[in-house]
Structure formats: C-alpha cells, structure tokens
C-alpha cells in the first residue's frame, strides 16, 4: 500500500474549529501523486482541473483567532509602555507577503507565527527596515548625526565590520514582532517566471548553443506559480522600545517611530516590495488603541485610589483572586501600585501584623517582574 508522508487523519485537521493555519501550511501538504514522488499537476476543483499546488492553497482563506490576537496586542502595548517605548498601528495598502524564500513544495513559502498561526513580520525584519531607511533615506542635520543614530540605535555605524569607525555594541532599541490584530484574510496570487531552467541548472551550462533551455530568455513558456499573500487593509501592530533606562534617556522615540513610519510608507516591508507588495499606511485612532487607552486610564484611576486595607487584602489573603482579575495587565498593575503607594508599602516590611508583612513580601517578590 502506498504511504504518503503525512500524519494519520491529517485531512481532518482542516475541519477543526480555528485550526493553526501555519501548522497546516508547513506540516500537512498533501497534494502528492500516489507514490509521493512529485506534486500533482492538476486536480478537479469546483468542476474544473486546477494545479495541485493551487488547489492546496485554496484551503487557506483565513488565519488566526481575533480574540487571541487582540490579547497579544494588549500585552505588547502594556509591555512597551512600561519600557517607555512607542507603538503604532499600520494597515496594509495592498498585498503583503514575507518568507517567500523559505523552502516549500509549492515553490514559495510564507513566514507564519508559531503560536498564533498568522503571517507576521519578525522583529529582526522591522529592525533591518528601519536601519535601511536611516542609512540611505532619512534626513539628518549632518552625517555625524546619522552615524550617531546608527551606532546608538542599532549597535554599529556600518554593517560591514571592516568599514566601522567605532566598536560594535548592543543597540539601544528593542524591535518587536509585528503581528496582525485580528483574523487575517489570505488570497492567492500568481507569478509567471519564464526563465526556463536558468535558476535550477544555469550554473551547469557548458555550451549555450546546445543548452538553450538553461538560458534566461523570452522564448521560454511562462510557468504560473501560485503563492499565498495577506489581503489589503489588514491591521498590524508595530512596537519599538528602549533597551534600558539609560537607552531611554539617549533615544528620541518619536524620531524612531517617524523613521519606521516613513520606511513602511515609502519602502514597504516583506518580499516583492519592488512590485508594489508590502506597503503600509499609518492608522490613527485604531479601535483597539482606544479601548486600551480607556482601560489603562480607568485602571490608573482605580489603583491610585486604593486604600491601605485594599492593598493589604489584595496582596495577602486575596492574592490569587487579585492576580486572576488583573492577569492580562499584571505588570502594569504592579508598576502603578509601586508608583502610587511605594512609601506606604515599605512601611510594612517590619510590621508585626501578619497580613501587611505578607503583602509586603508578595509585592516585593512581584516587583522583580518589572
């Protein structure tokens, strides 16, 4: 019996509610012929023959869970705020794709987030994009200022070690992965290269006259290659923060975010930017940000007004319930409590009463998370 290189009942994974699309895409490709030696050339789909790889991509229309993605966005915004960083929401202007160079049976891969199963832009890619803008397009008062920004923000004044004027160091900025904030809509695009066997066998050419199929030329038939992309008007959260307190004092975060905005709007992110992919536009007053700001404001006001008794009870006998209630904003809650009540909390260290002493111990232990 012929065995395909798949897990048992692999097809059933498509039928689950909110499956991880990235896991399905990367691990459960099933468009092989009977002996699994090659991909199906065609398969009946909606009453007509369709390429096997194109048929496979039709399985991917949506990716990600909106609820989980919004919780991740809240956590990232909370963390970046505590680090004195900045975040911005950007919408894709047209199609967006990244990770096309990854090996995959249908020619082009896609970069999927391991946890949320959505296409995303890694923090390293965001860093590279901003650096490219600073190096070549950003306007500074002088070249000395450009060199200073490159050294402080990214850790080196030149990516080529031999051309560096200063020793490399840790950069002052942390670049976070850019994640969508709601379920993503995916569509299939087609590219049609007509380079024959140039990319696969071009380096093996011995005689051009006898091997015309290996030469890139317009006499070759175009080969349609489908690939997945993120559809337009998809909202992504971009975040950047100083690495530490000293970095926060040196770096102008508004200037950093301005560079990110210009790079996304003028250069684009991901693959195929030269053909119009990956353009982003800043989205002001995003609904998620409005909710986050309102929640933060009410939380700030509530914790500021907590009495001594509320604090002691919350971090002694009611500690588990308190942590459960503020689970999504725990670090922010701790920071606000220490900000508004630090002197009062420190008085409990030598208290003879059990509950204040226990509350002091819990608050001190948890302070280490900040």
Secondary structure, 3 states (H helix, E strand, C coil): CCCCCCCCCHHHHHHCCCCCHHHHHHHCCCCECCCCCCECCCEEECCEEECHHHHHHCCCCEECCHHHHHHHHHHHHHHHHHCCCEEEEEEECCCECCCCCCCCCCCCCCCECCCCCCECECHHHHHHHHHHHHHHCCCCCCHHHHHHHHHHHHCCCCCCHHHCCCCCCCCCEEECCEEECCCEEEEEEEEEECCCCHHHHHHHCCCHHHCHHHCCCCCCCCEEEEEEEECCCCEEEEEEEECCHHHHHHCCHHHHHHHHHHHHHHCCCCCCHHHCCCCEEECCCCHHHHHHHHHHHHHHHHHHCCCHHHHHHHCCCCHHHHHHHCHHHHHHHHHHHHHHHHHHHHCCCCCCCHHHHHHHHHHHHHHCCC
